């Protein structure tokens, strides 16, 4: 009796499912695949459409193609290839799908469509030996109005600031312009392919600085492997081998992800890890990529260094915003496009915020701590602190000299002492602005570093932050 009931229930479900409009059924499959990431449910729905006969012919081609894409993501390359071949063989009246099926049959370095939004910002937390607070922010967007180019900007603090910026052709991911920069050492710029020797341009396909995003466009699946030709900082071309070695559940500060585990090996010793300032270990790097949706880079492991996705947002900051420190109470306005990262102070107690302008030319650090001070002691303590810091800077920086004298004034309604100084690092001239502010409750300092040749131009960008600074 119970068996008969179950058979009737199953028959009723099948009838109800096939009675569902074909368009709704296809949308259910797409929702399961793209939104829920439930590939097995999507496969069942797509096969249901294909088994329904001619009644769903208009939707069968889409179901057949999506069946192949699901099987490919699950690592069943043979079944996926058969599904794509079926699209080509039986649905010639759908040329767009046939073209996509032909592309999907390609292996190796064939690029899938970009999974990221028009603009995307990803922040990572790093565990680095000897570094209290490592972090990085990776941004991708378009530097051209027609969207034909992609710009990848990777900024990492380890605690030295290091930035890689790569402009690429959107469709081919071929490098057009590459910059490597640290605020303390200046900028190195390469134009591709004109910046390369002809022999190098002939063989080097991609820039090492784009690797983390390049892999997001490759058809990762269980069993997938590819050799990727690269070049870095105008050195001789080299190759890396990327191999998917597993499918794992990964938990990071940004959430839980089903990830492909990718092992990257090759002739890498002596080269910097992508977007960092340390060299890659002989064991290579291990990268975890989300298996569905935007397929973000979720986790990075390079020797003793570990990076984990802390947040992922799909739009750049398009206007000013306000930052308020919950511990020390200071606040200021952050201009559009600036990177900012709150952290603990390197000289506890207290807090700090690192800010970097969109071009990575100016680095501003704001620090503060609660400090009770009698009103008549504010000026003497400010002066003593400024004098001590001046001596520290003169010992640390070559040819450190003030532009004029210390300035006593007001910032945010409180007493302040500030100065501007010139100094030299690795033969480059730099300018540093330092300001101390103190009230009866709080003490803060603001420090700006920028190349001397760019100080006047970028001072206009920095000044609104200084003008907006407030503290209790």
N, C-alpha and C positions, 0 to 999 in steps of 0.2 A: 504493500500500500504506500509506504513512505517513498519507495523507489519510483512508483508511478507519479506521485506528487512532485518529486524532484524533476522528472522528465517533463511534466506539464509546465512547471515553472521555467525550466530552461527554454522550452519551446515558446512560451509566452515572451520571454526576454528577447529571443531571436526575432520573433515577429515584430515586436515593438521597435527593435533596433532598425530592422530593415524598412519599417514604415516611416522612420525618421527621414525628413528631407535630406537629399544627398549633400546639399550645401552645408546644412547644420552638422552632418556627420563629419564632413571634411574639416570644418572649423573645430570640431571637438578633437580631432586628431592633431591639428596644428597647435591647439591650446595645450594638449598633453605633451607634445614634443618641445615647443618653444618656451612655454611659460612654466609648466610644472616640471619639465625635464624628465618625464616618465616615458622613456623610449619604448618600453614593453607595451604600455597601454596604447601609445600611438601606433605601434606596429599592428596590434590587433585591429584597430579601427581601419587603418589603411588596407589591410588584407580583407576586411569585411566589405569595404567598398569594391575592391577588385573581384571578390567572389560573387558580387550581386548581379553580374551579367550586364547586358547592354543598357539597363535602366539608369546606370550611373556613368555611362561612357564619357560624358562631359567632364566628370571629376576624376575619372580613373587615371588619366595621365598624371595629374598632380599627385594622386595617392601613390602611384607607382614610383615617381621620382622621390617623394618624401620617404617612402619605404626604403629606398636605397640609401638615402642620407642617414636614416636611423640605424640601419644595419652597419653602415660604415662607422658611425660613432660607437657602436657596440663592439667593433673590432672584427666583425664577420666580413672580411674583405671580399671573399669569393661570392657570397650571397649578395652583397652590395653591388658588385660588378655585374652580376646577372640581372639585378633589378634595373640598373642603368642601361644595360644592353636592351632590355625589354622596352624601355622608353624610346630608344633610338629605333628599334625594329618595328614597333607596333603603333607608335603615335607620331608619325611623320607630319601629321596635320597640326602639331604643336611645336613649331620651330624653336621657340624660346626655351621650352623645356628640353628639347633634344640637344640644343647647344649646351645647356647647363649639365645635362647628363654626360655629354662627351667630355666636358671639363672635369667632372667628378671622377671619370675613369682614369684621368691622368694621375700619375704618382710622383714621388720625389718632391720637388720644390714648387709644385703647382700651388698658387695662392687662392684661397677661398676669399669670399667677400669679407671686408673688414667687419668684425663683430662689435666694434665700439661705436658709441654715439658720435655725433659731429664734434663734440668736445667732451673730454673725459679727464678726470683728475683722480689719481690713486695715491694714497699715502701709506707708507710702510714703516713699521717699527723694526729696528735692527738690534740684534744681540751681537756685540762686537767685543772681543777681549780688550780690557783696559779702557773701554769707552762707557761712560755712565749713561749717556742718552744718545743713541744713534737713530736717525730717521731719514727718510727720503720721500720726495714727492715727484711723481711722474705725471706729466701732462701731455695730452695729445690734442691737436686741433689743426686748423688750416691757416697758413700764412697768406693764402691767396683768396681773392674775392670769388673766383670761379670754382673754388674747391678742388682744383687740379693737383694741389700739393698737400702734403701732410707734414706737420711739424711735431716732432717728439722732443720733449725736454725732460731730462732726468737730473734732478738735483738731490745730492745726498750729503748728509752731515755726519762726519765720522771720527772726531769732531771738526775736521777740516772740511770746508765747503768745497764741493766738486760738482761741476755741471757738464753734461753732455747734451748738445742740441743737434738734431739731424733734421734737415728738410729733405723730403722724399717726393718722388712722383707717386701720386695716389694709387694708380693702377698697377705699376710694376714694383713699387717699393725700392726703386733705384735711388741712390743718394745723389743729392744735388749740391747741398751745402752742409758742412759739418763744423761745429765749434766745440772745443774743449776749454774749460775755464775753471779757475779757482779765484775768488775775490782777492786772495793774497798773492797771486802769481800772474794774473792777467789772462788774456784770451789768445787762443791759437785757432786759426780759421783755415779750413780747406774747402776748395771748390771742386766738385766732381762732375764729369771725369777730367776736366781740363787741369785740375790740380795734380793728376797722377801721370806718371810716365805712361806712354802708349801701351807698353807690355802689361803694366799693372791694370790699366783700364780695361784691357781685353779680357782678363781672367777674373778680376775681382767683381763680384756681382752685387754684394750687399756690404753695408757698413756695420762693423761690430756693435756700434752704439745703438743700432736698431733691432738687434737680435731678439730682445725680450718681446717686442711687438711683432716682429716678423713671424715668430713661432705661433702667435695667436691667429695668423692667417693661413697656417698650414693645416692639412687635413689630419690632425692628430687622431689616432685610433690605436687600439691595442695591436701591437705588431708593427706599427709604422716606424720607419727609420729613413733618414735622409742625410746626405752630405751637403753642407752649406758652404759655398765659397764666400769668403769675407776679406775685408781689409780694415786695418785700424791705424789711425794717426799716420797715414802715408807710409806705413811699413810694407814689407813684401806681403803679397796675398797669402792666405792660409785657409785651411778648411777645418770645419768642425763637423762632428757626427752627432746628430740628435736622434735619440731613440726613445720611444714610449715603452717603459718597462713595467707599467702597472696602472691600475685604476683604483684610487683610494679615497676614503672619506677624510677630509682635512678640516680641522677647526682652527680658526685664526681670530684675532680681534674683530674682524669685519663680519664673521659669521661662519656657517658650516657649508662646505662645498664638496661636491663629487668631482675629483680631479684626475687628470692624466698626469702620471709621474714621468718626467722627461729627463733622461740622462744626457748631458752634453759633454763630449770628450773631444780631444784633438790636440793639435800643436799649440797649446795655450800657455804653458809656463813662461813667466816673464811679461805677460800681458795683463792689463788691468781687467778685473771682472767688469761686466757691463754696467756702466753708470756708477762705478765706485772708484776708489783710489787705492785698492789693494790688488795684488796679483792673484790670479787664479791658481788653485792648488793643482798638483799633477793628477789628482783624481777627477778633475773637471768640476762641473756644477750640476746640481739637481734642481729642477724647476717643476712646480706643480701648477697646472693650468686647469681652470674650470672646464668641465666637459660639456656644459650647455650654456645657453644664453650668450652673454657678452664674452665668455671664455677668458676671464681675467687671469692674470698672473697672481696666484694666491700665496705662494711660498717660494723662497729662494734660499738655497743652501750652497755655500761655497767655502769648503774647508771648515774653519771654526766660525764663520760668519753666517748668521741666519736672519733673513728678512721675512716678515709676515704682513699680509695686507691688513691695514687698520681701518681704512675707509675707502669707498669708491663712490664718486658722484659723477653725474653725467652732464654737468654744465659748469662753465667757468664763471667765476665771480665777475659780474658785469657792472657793478657799482661799488661805491665805498661801503665799508661796514665798520662797526665799532667793536673794539676788543676791550674787555674789562677783566682784569686779573682778580680772581676770587679770593686770593690769599693776601696779597699786598694792597689791593684796592686801586691800583693805577689803571688808567684807561687811555685810549687814543683811537684815532681813525685810521683804518687800513685802506689805502687806495685800491682801486680796481686792478686785478691781475697780480697783485703782490702775493708771494708765498709767505705764510707766517706759521710758526710752530712753537707753541708754549712748552716749556720744560722747567725742571728744577734748576736752581742756580748751581754753577760750578763751584761757588764758594758759599755753601749753606750757612745760615738759612736764607730763604728767599726764593723768588721765581724769576724766570727770564723768558723772553719771547724773541726768537730769531725771525727777521724779516728780510726777504730778498726781492728786489724789483723784478719785473717780468723779463728783463734782458740779462739778469744776473750780473749787473754791473755794480750795484750798491748793496752792501750788507749792513743792516742796522740791527743792533741788539739792545733791547730794553730790559733792564733788570730792576728789581725792587724788593724791599723787605720792610716789615713793621719794625720801627725803631722809635721809642719814646725819647724825646729830646726837649729840654727846657728851651723856651723861646730865646733867652739870652745866650744859649750855647749853640744855636743853629749855625751862625756865621763862622765861629771858630772851628767847629767840627767839619763844616764844609771845606774850609780852607786847608785844614790838616789832611783831610782825605784826598783832596785834589793834589796837594804837594806830594803825598806818598805815591799816588798813582803816576804822577808825572815822572818821578824818579824810576819807577818800574818800567815805564814805556821807554825811557831813555836808555835803560840797560838792555831792553829787549830788541829795539829797532835801531837800525843803523842810521846815523845822521838825523836823529829825531829832533826837530826844531820847531818852536812855536811860531805861528804867524801873529806877531804882535805879542800881547800879554794876556793873562787870564782875564775873563770878563765876569764881573759880578752883576747879577741882574735878577730877573723873575722868569719863572716858567710855570705855567699852570697856576699862577697865583701864589707861588712859594719861592723862597730864596734859591738862587742857583749860581753856580760857577761853571764856566765853559771855556774851551779853547779850541783852536784849529791848528793842526801841526802837519808838517811835511816829514816824510821819512823814505827810506829806500829798502826794497826787498828784491833780491836777485837782479839787481841792476835797474829795476823799475821804480819810478817815483810814485808815491802814494800820498793821499791826504786822509787824515783822521780827524773827526769831530767828536769831542767828548763833553758831556754835560752832567753835572751833579745837581740834584734837586732834593731839598729836605724840608719837611714840615715838622710839627710837633709829634706826629704819629708815624710818618713814613719817610724812608730814604730811597731814592732811585737814581739810576744813571742811564744815560743813553750814549751809545757809541756807534759811529758811522765810519766805514772804511770804503774808499773808492780811489781808482787811479787818478793821479793828478790831472791828466789830460782831459778827464771827463767830469771833474768836480763841478765846474760852473754849470754845465748842462744838467747834471743830475741833481744838483742842489734844489732845483725847482720841484723835483718829485719828492724829495725828502722833507722839505720845509713844511708842507701841510701836516705831516705826522708830528713834527716837533711842535707846531702851533696848536695841535689838538690835544696834546698831552695834559692829563689831569691826574691828581692824586689827592687822597684825603689829608 
